[in-house]
């Protein structure tokens, strides 16, 4: 095994790990957006609900 092989293996593993983290981040982002949209649509009939405004007590 020459000197370049461990470097290339480590670089390949780093690229693979970054791809896994990137894909899982996009999956979580898309799932969160879908859940948020479903929650907004399910409460769209409530006229007095304002999701942007903070509740005052």
N, CA, C and O atoms as a CHARMM CRD file, in Angstrom:
* protein
*
  228
    1    1 UNK  N      0.86400  -1.17600   0.00000 PROA 1      0.00000
    2    1 UNK  CA     0.00000   0.00000   0.00000 PROA 1      0.00000
    3    1 UNK  C      0.91000   1.23800   0.00000 PROA 1      0.00000
    4    1 UNK  O      1.77900   1.38600   0.85900 PROA 1      0.00000
    5    2 UNK  N      0.69500   2.09600  -0.95500 PROA 2      0.00000
    6    2 UNK  CA     1.53300   3.28100  -1.04700 PROA 2      0.00000
    7    2 UNK  C      1.05100   4.37400  -0.08900 PROA 2      0.00000
    8    2 UNK  O      0.06200   4.18700   0.61900 PROA 2      0.00000
    9    3 UNK  N      1.73000   5.48300  -0.06700 PROA 3      0.00000
   10    3 UNK  CA     1.43500   6.55500   0.89500 PROA 3      0.00000
   11    3 UNK  C      0.14900   7.29300   0.55600 PROA 3      0.00000
   12    3 UNK  O     -0.45600   7.91400   1.43000 PROA 3      0.00000
   13    4 UNK  N     -0.27100   7.23600  -0.68300 PROA 4      0.00000
   14    4 UNK  CA    -1.42900   8.00600  -1.11800 PROA 4      0.00000
   15    4 UNK  C     -2.75400   7.30800  -0.78000 PROA 4      0.00000
   16    4 UNK  O     -3.78100   7.97400  -0.65400 PROA 4      0.00000
   17    5 UNK  N     -2.74200   6.00700  -0.63500 PROA 5      0.00000
   18    5 UNK  CA    -3.97000   5.24400  -0.41400 PROA 5      0.00000
   19    5 UNK  C     -4.69600   5.63000   0.87600 PROA 5      0.00000
   20    5 UNK  O     -5.90600   5.85200   0.82500 PROA 5      0.00000
   21    6 UNK  N     -4.02500   5.72200   2.03100 PROA 6      0.00000
   22    6 UNK  CA    -4.76000   6.11800   3.24500 PROA 6      0.00000
   23    6 UNK  C     -5.38300   7.51200   3.14000 PROA 6      0.00000
   24    6 UNK  O     -6.47200   7.75500   3.66000 PROA 6      0.00000
   25    7 UNK  N     -4.68800   8.41400   2.46900 PROA 7      0.00000
   26    7 UNK  CA    -5.22800   9.75700   2.28400 PROA 7      0.00000
   27    7 UNK  C     -6.49500   9.71500   1.43200 PROA 7      0.00000
   28    7 UNK  O     -7.48200  10.37300   1.75900 PROA 7      0.00000
   29    8 UNK  N     -6.47300   8.95300   0.35400 PROA 8      0.00000
   30    8 UNK  CA    -7.64500   8.85100  -0.50800 PROA 8      0.00000
   31    8 UNK  C     -8.80200   8.14700   0.19400 PROA 8      0.00000
   32    8 UNK  O     -9.96000   8.52100   0.00400 PROA 8      0.00000
   33    9 UNK  N     -8.50400   7.14100   0.99700 PROA 9      0.00000
   34    9 UNK  CA    -9.55000   6.45100   1.75800 PROA 9      0.00000
   35    9 UNK  C    -10.17200   7.40700   2.77000 PROA 9      0.00000
   36    9 UNK  O    -11.39500   7.46000   2.90000 PROA 9      0.00000
   37   10 UNK  N     -9.35100   8.15500   3.47900 PROA 10     0.00000
   38   10 UNK  CA    -9.86600   9.11800   4.45500 PROA 10     0.00000
   39   10 UNK  C    -10.67900  10.20800   3.76900 PROA 10     0.00000
   40   10 UNK  O    -11.72100  10.61700   4.28100 PROA 10     0.00000
   41   11 UNK  N    -10.22200  10.67500   2.63500 PROA 11     0.00000
   42   11 UNK  CA   -10.95200  11.69200   1.89000 PROA 11     0.00000
   43   11 UNK  C    -12.29400  11.15100   1.39300 PROA 11     0.00000
   44   11 UNK  O    -13.30600  11.85000   1.44800 PROA 11     0.00000
   45   12 UNK  N    -12.30100   9.92400   0.91600 PROA 12     0.00000
   46   12 UNK  CA   -13.54800   9.29700   0.47900 PROA 12     0.00000
   47   12 UNK  C    -14.53100   9.12200   1.61800 PROA 12     0.00000
   48   12 UNK  O    -15.73000   9.34500   1.44500 PROA 12     0.00000
   49   13 UNK  N    -14.03700   8.72500   2.78600 PROA 13     0.00000
   50   13 UNK  CA   -14.91100   8.56400   3.95200 PROA 13     0.00000
   51   13 UNK  C    -15.45900   9.91300   4.40400 PROA 13     0.00000
   52   13 UNK  O    -16.61700  10.00200   4.81200 PROA 13     0.00000
   53   14 UNK  N    -14.65200  10.95300   4.33800 PROA 14     0.00000
   54   14 UNK  CA   -15.11000  12.29100   4.70700 PROA 14     0.00000
   55   14 UNK  C    -16.19900  12.77800   3.75100 PROA 14     0.00000
   56   14 UNK  O    -17.18800  13.37000   4.18200 PROA 14     0.00000
   57   15 UNK  N    -16.01700  12.53300   2.47700 PROA 15     0.00000
   58   15 UNK  CA   -17.02800  12.92100   1.49000 PROA 15     0.00000
   59   15 UNK  C    -18.30900  12.13200   1.70800 PROA 15     0.00000
   60   15 UNK  O    -19.40000  12.69800   1.64300 PROA 15     0.00000
   61   16 UNK  N    -18.19400  10.83000   1.96500 PROA 16     0.00000
   62   16 UNK  CA   -19.38300  10.00300   2.20100 PROA 16     0.00000
   63   16 UNK  C    -20.12900  10.46800   3.44500 PROA 16     0.00000
   64   16 UNK  O    -21.35800  10.54100   3.43800 PROA 16     0.00000
   65   17 UNK  N    -19.40100  10.78200   4.50900 PROA 17     0.00000
   66   17 UNK  CA   -20.05100  11.25000   5.73800 PROA 17     0.00000
   67   17 UNK  C    -20.73900  12.59100   5.51900 PROA 17     0.00000
   68   17 UNK  O    -21.83400  12.81800   6.03200 PROA 17     0.00000
   69   18 UNK  N    -20.11200  13.46800   4.77000 PROA 18     0.00000
   70   18 UNK  CA   -20.74500  14.76800   4.52300 PROA 18     0.00000
   71   18 UNK  C    -21.99900  14.61700   3.67000 PROA 18     0.00000
   72   18 UNK  O    -22.96300  15.35700   3.86500 PROA 18     0.00000
   73   19 UNK  N    -22.00700  13.68900   2.74200 PROA 19     0.00000
   74   19 UNK  CA   -23.20600  13.44000   1.94100 PROA 19     0.00000
   75   19 UNK  C    -24.34100  12.89000   2.79600 PROA 19     0.00000
   76   19 UNK  O    -25.49500  13.28100   2.62100 PROA 19     0.00000
   77   20 UNK  N    -24.02200  11.98500   3.71900 PROA 20     0.00000
   78   20 UNK  CA   -25.04700  11.42100   4.60200 PROA 20     0.00000
   79   20 UNK  C    -25.65100  12.50900   5.47600 PROA 20     0.00000
   80   20 UNK  O    -26.87100  12.57100   5.63100 PROA 20     0.00000
   81   21 UNK  N    -24.81900  13.36000   6.04400 PROA 21     0.00000
   82   21 UNK  CA   -25.31100  14.43700   6.89800 PROA 21     0.00000
   83   21 UNK  C    -26.14000  15.43000   6.08800 PROA 21     0.00000
   84   21 UNK  O    -27.17200  15.90700   6.55800 PROA 21     0.00000
   85   22 UNK  N    -25.69800  15.73700   4.89100 PROA 22     0.00000
   86   22 UNK  CA   -26.43100  16.67500   4.04900 PROA 22     0.00000
   87   22 UNK  C    -27.80100  16.13000   3.66100 PROA 22     0.00000
   88   22 UNK  O    -28.79800  16.84800   3.74100 PROA 22     0.00000
   89   23 UNK  N    -27.86000  14.88400   3.24600 PROA 23     0.00000
   90   23 UNK  CA   -29.14000  14.28200   2.85100 PROA 23     0.00000
   91   23 UNK  C    -30.08200  14.18600   4.03800 PROA 23     0.00000
   92   23 UNK  O    -31.27000  14.47900   3.90800 PROA 23     0.00000
   93   24 UNK  N    -29.57300  13.78300   5.18900 PROA 24     0.00000
   94   24 UNK  CA   -30.45300  13.67800   6.35900 PROA 24     0.00000
   95   24 UNK  C    -30.94700  15.05400   6.79700 PROA 24     0.00000
   96   24 UNK  O    -32.07500  15.17300   7.27500 PROA 24     0.00000
   97   25 UNK  N    -30.13900  16.07800   6.64700 PROA 25     0.00000
   98   25 UNK  CA   -30.59300  17.42900   6.96400 PROA 25     0.00000
   99   25 UNK  C    -31.71400  17.88100   6.05000 PROA 25     0.00000
  100   25 UNK  O    -32.68500  18.48100   6.51000 PROA 25     0.00000
  101   26 UNK  N    -31.59400  17.60000   4.76100 PROA 26     0.00000
  102   26 UNK  CA   -32.65500  17.96600   3.82100 PROA 26     0.00000
  103   26 UNK  C    -33.92900  17.18100   4.09600 PROA 26     0.00000
  104   26 UNK  O    -35.02800  17.72100   3.97100 PROA 26     0.00000
  105   27 UNK  N    -33.79400  15.90500   4.47000 PROA 27     0.00000
  106   27 UNK  CA   -34.97800  15.09900   4.79600 PROA 27     0.00000
  107   27 UNK  C    -35.69100  15.68100   6.00600 PROA 27     0.00000
  108   27 UNK  O    -36.91500  15.81000   5.99500 PROA 27     0.00000
  109   28 UNK  N    -34.95200  16.03200   7.04300 PROA 28     0.00000
  110   28 UNK  CA   -35.56700  16.62600   8.23100 PROA 28     0.00000
  111   28 UNK  C    -36.20300  17.97100   7.90800 PROA 28     0.00000
  112   28 UNK  O    -37.27900  18.28600   8.41700 PROA 28     0.00000
  113   29 UNK  N    -35.55200  18.76300   7.07100 PROA 29     0.00000
  114   29 UNK  CA   -36.10200  20.05700   6.67000 PROA 29     0.00000
  115   29 UNK  C    -37.41300  19.88900   5.90700 PROA 29     0.00000
  116   29 UNK  O    -38.39100  20.58400   6.18300 PROA 29     0.00000
  117   30 UNK  N    -37.43300  18.97100   4.95500 PROA 30     0.00000
  118   30 UNK  CA   -38.64700  18.74600   4.16100 PROA 30     0.00000
  119   30 UNK  C    -39.77300  18.19600   5.02800 PROA 30     0.00000
  120   30 UNK  O    -40.92800  18.58900   4.86200 PROA 30     0.00000
  121   31 UNK  N    -39.45300  17.29300   5.94900 PROA 31     0.00000
  122   31 UNK  CA   -40.48100  16.72900   6.82500 PROA 31     0.00000
  123   31 UNK  C    -41.04600  17.79800   7.75100 PROA 31     0.00000
  124   31 UNK  O    -42.25000  17.82300   8.00700 PROA 31     0.00000
  125   32 UNK  N    -40.19400  18.67600   8.25400 PROA 32     0.00000
  126   32 UNK  CA   -40.65600  19.74300   9.13300 PROA 32     0.00000
  127   32 UNK  C    -41.56600  20.71000   8.38200 PROA 32     0.00000
  128   32 UNK  O    -42.58200  21.15100   8.92200 PROA 32     0.00000
  129   33 UNK  N    -41.21000  21.04400   7.14100 PROA 33     0.00000
  130   33 UNK  CA   -42.06700  21.93000   6.34000 PROA 33     0.00000
  131   33 UNK  C    -43.41500  21.29000   6.05800 PROA 33     0.00000
  132   33 UNK  O    -44.44600  21.96100   6.10600 PROA 33     0.00000
  133   34 UNK  N    -43.41400  19.98800   5.76300 PROA 34     0.00000
  134   34 UNK  CA   -44.67000  19.30200   5.47200 PROA 34     0.00000
  135   34 UNK  C    -45.55800  19.25800   6.71300 PROA 34     0.00000
  136   34 UNK  O    -46.76900  19.45800   6.61500 PROA 34     0.00000
  137   35 UNK  N    -44.96900  19.00000   7.87400 PROA 35     0.00000
  138   35 UNK  CA   -45.75300  18.97500   9.10900 PROA 35     0.00000
  139   35 UNK  C    -46.29400  20.35900   9.43500 PROA 35     0.00000
  140   35 UNK  O    -47.42300  20.48900   9.90600 PROA 35     0.00000
  141   36 UNK  N    -45.49900  21.39000   9.18900 PROA 36     0.00000
  142   36 UNK  CA   -45.94800  22.75800   9.45300 PROA 36     0.00000
  143   36 UNK  C    -47.10100  23.13300   8.52700 PROA 36     0.00000
  144   36 UNK  O    -48.08400  23.73300   8.96100 PROA 36     0.00000
  145   37 UNK  N    -46.97600  22.78000   7.26300 PROA 37     0.00000
  146   37 UNK  CA   -48.05500  23.08300   6.31400 PROA 37     0.00000
  147   37 UNK  C    -49.32900  22.33800   6.67600 PROA 37     0.00000
  148   37 UNK  O    -50.42300  22.89200   6.55900 PROA 37     0.00000
  149   38 UNK  N    -49.20400  21.08500   7.11600 PROA 38     0.00000
  150   38 UNK  CA   -50.38800  20.31600   7.50300 PROA 38     0.00000
  151   38 UNK  C    -51.04600  20.93400   8.73200 PROA 38     0.00000
  152   38 UNK  O    -52.27300  20.97100   8.82600 PROA 38     0.00000
  153   39 UNK  N    -50.24100  21.41700   9.67100 PROA 39     0.00000
  154   39 UNK  CA   -50.79400  22.03700  10.87600 PROA 39     0.00000
  155   39 UNK  C    -51.48500  23.35000  10.53900 PROA 39     0.00000
  156   39 UNK  O    -52.52200  23.66600  11.12200 PROA 39     0.00000
  157   40 UNK  N    -50.93500  24.11300   9.61900 PROA 40     0.00000
  158   40 UNK  CA   -51.53900  25.38700   9.22700 PROA 40     0.00000
  159   40 UNK  C    -52.85200  25.13700   8.49900 PROA 40     0.00000
  160   40 UNK  O    -53.83300  25.84100   8.73700 PROA 40     0.00000
  161   41 UNK  N    -52.88100  24.14900   7.61900 PROA 41     0.00000
  162   41 UNK  CA   -54.10500  23.85600   6.86800 PROA 41     0.00000
  163   41 UNK  C    -55.19200  23.27300   7.76000 PROA 41     0.00000
  164   41 UNK  O    -56.37600  23.50600   7.51800 PROA 41     0.00000
  165   42 UNK  N    -54.81100  22.52100   8.78500 PROA 42     0.00000
  166   42 UNK  CA   -55.82500  21.91700   9.64400 PROA 42     0.00000
  167   42 UNK  C    -56.47500  22.95500  10.55800 PROA 42     0.00000
  168   42 UNK  O    -57.60900  22.76200  10.99600 PROA 42     0.00000
  169   43 UNK  N    -55.77600  24.04900  10.85100 PROA 43     0.00000
  170   43 UNK  CA   -56.34700  25.09100  11.70700 PROA 43     0.00000
  171   43 UNK  C    -56.75000  26.31700  10.90300 PROA 43     0.00000
  172   43 UNK  O    -57.00300  27.37300  11.48300 PROA 43     0.00000
  173   44 UNK  N    -56.81500  26.20300   9.58700 PROA 44     0.00000
  174   44 UNK  CA   -57.14400  27.35800   8.74800 PROA 44     0.00000
  175   44 UNK  C    -58.57900  27.80900   8.95500 PROA 44     0.00000
  176   44 UNK  O    -58.90000  28.96200   8.66600 PROA 44     0.00000
  177   45 UNK  N    -59.44700  26.94500   9.44200 PROA 45     0.00000
  178   45 UNK  CA   -60.83400  27.32000   9.66300 PROA 45     0.00000
  179   45 UNK  C    -61.03400  28.18900  10.88800 PROA 45     0.00000
  180   45 UNK  O    -62.07500  28.83200  11.02200 PROA 45     0.00000
  181   46 UNK  N    -60.07000  28.22100  11.77400 PROA 46     0.00000
  182   46 UNK  CA   -60.17600  29.04000  12.98200 PROA 46     0.00000
  183   46 UNK  C    -59.83200  30.48200  12.63600 PROA 46     0.00000
  184   46 UNK  O    -58.69400  30.78600  12.27800 PROA 46     0.00000
  185   47 UNK  N    -60.82300  31.37400  12.74400 PROA 47     0.00000
  186   47 UNK  CA   -60.61100  32.76500  12.34700 PROA 47     0.00000
  187   47 UNK  C    -59.78400  33.53400  13.37000 PROA 47     0.00000
  188   47 UNK  O    -59.12600  34.51100  13.01500 PROA 47     0.00000
  189   48 UNK  N    -59.80400  33.11400  14.63000 PROA 48     0.00000
  190   48 UNK  CA   -59.11800  33.88200  15.66400 PROA 48     0.00000
  191   48 UNK  C    -57.71200  33.35600  15.95000 PROA 48     0.00000
  192   48 UNK  O    -57.09100  33.79500  16.91900 PROA 48     0.00000
  193   49 UNK  N    -57.19800  32.44600  15.15500 PROA 49     0.00000
  194   49 UNK  CA   -55.86400  31.89600  15.38000 PROA 49     0.00000
  195   49 UNK  C    -54.87000  32.64800  14.50200 PROA 49     0.00000
  196   49 UNK  O    -55.02400  32.71200  13.28300 PROA 49     0.00000
  197   50 UNK  N    -53.84400  33.21900  15.14400 PROA 50     0.00000
  198   50 UNK  CA   -52.77700  33.90300  14.42400 PROA 50     0.00000
  199   50 UNK  C    -51.46900  33.25800  14.84800 PROA 50     0.00000
  200   50 UNK  O    -51.00600  33.46200  15.97000 PROA 50     0.00000
  201   51 UNK  N    -50.86900  32.47600  13.94800 PROA 51     0.00000
  202   51 UNK  CA   -49.65500  31.75300  14.29600 PROA 51     0.00000
  203   51 UNK  C    -48.44700  32.67400  14.39700 PROA 51     0.00000
  204   51 UNK  O    -47.47500  32.34400  15.07600 PROA 51     0.00000
  205   52 UNK  N    -48.49400  33.81300  13.73600 PROA 52     0.00000
  206   52 UNK  CA   -47.34900  34.70600  13.74700 PROA 52     0.00000
  207   52 UNK  C    -47.27900  35.54000  15.02800 PROA 52     0.00000
  208   52 UNK  O    -46.19400  35.93100  15.45800 PROA 52     0.00000
  209   53 UNK  N    -48.43000  35.81000  15.63300 PROA 53     0.00000
  210   53 UNK  CA   -48.47300  36.68000  16.80600 PROA 53     0.00000
  211   53 UNK  C    -48.25300  35.86500  18.08100 PROA 53     0.00000
  212   53 UNK  O    -48.72500  34.73500  18.20400 PROA 53     0.00000
  213   54 UNK  N    -47.53500  36.45900  19.01700 PROA 54     0.00000
  214   54 UNK  CA   -47.32100  35.81200  20.30400 PROA 54     0.00000
  215   54 UNK  C    -48.55300  36.01100  21.18000 PROA 54     0.00000
  216   54 UNK  O    -49.18600  37.06600  21.16400 PROA 54     0.00000
  217   55 UNK  N    -48.87500  34.97800  21.94000 PROA 55     0.00000
  218   55 UNK  CA   -50.04200  35.08300  22.81800 PROA 55     0.00000
  219   55 UNK  C    -49.71800  35.93900  24.03100 PROA 55     0.00000
  220   55 UNK  O    -48.63200  35.84800  24.60200 PROA 55     0.00000
  221   56 UNK  N    -50.67100  36.76300  24.41000 PROA 56     0.00000
  222   56 UNK  CA   -50.51300  37.57700  25.61000 PROA 56     0.00000
  223   56 UNK  C    -51.46400  37.05200  26.66800 PROA 56     0.00000
  224   56 UNK  O    -52.61600  36.72200  26.38800 PROA 56     0.00000
  225   57 UNK  N    -50.96200  36.98400  27.87700 PROA 57     0.00000
  226   57 UNK  CA   -51.80700  36.49800  28.97600 PROA 57     0.00000
  227   57 UNK  C    -51.96500  37.55600  30.02200 PROA 57     0.00000
  228   57 UNK  O    -52.64200  37.33500  31.02700 PROA 57     0.00000
